[in-house]
Amino acid sequence: MQIKLLAVGKTDHPAIQNLIEEYCKRLGFYIRFELEIIPDLKNSKSLNEAKQKEKEGELILKKVQAADELVLLDETGKSYTSIDFSEYLQKKMNAGIKQLIFVIGGPYGFSEQVYQRANSKLSLSKMTFSHQMIRPFFLEQLYRAFTILKNEPYHHR
């Protein structure tokens, strides 16, 4: 299985970018992993919220194949403990899914078309985080899940 993280918009802060790069590197020891950034929309200031979500949604859906499993990182999604999330990933790997795609939307979230295509939604917290901050948080949890599956000492029970 391959895991891909799709994220809308570049990361502006160097410290956040360094964390992202560190966890992407670590994940490479466990699974085929790819982070793909969908560029910010041009002239987004002239678009209302709905139009921006729609245009970002079109760009997201162009990156998804019919056989891909699509999981949206969304505050209304299902919450897991770190151990439960590792078990969730193990089930996905056991199911023979070729590509599992997690998506971090833009500042306004997802279009209705993206919600319709999604297989599920995952929430990292009831709190709202910036779409830039959620990247290292999610990558760390993904890394933690694999260390749990490998029974490595990173996660303390």
Secondary structure, 3 states (H helix, E strand, C coil): CEEEEEEECCCCCHHHHHHHHHHHHHHCCCCEEEEEEECCCCCHHHCCHHHHHHHHHHHHHHCCCCCCEEEEEEEEEEECCHHHHHHHHHHHHHCCCCEEEEEECECCECCHHHHHHCCEEEECCCCCCCCCCHHHHHHHHHHHHHHHHCCCCCCCC
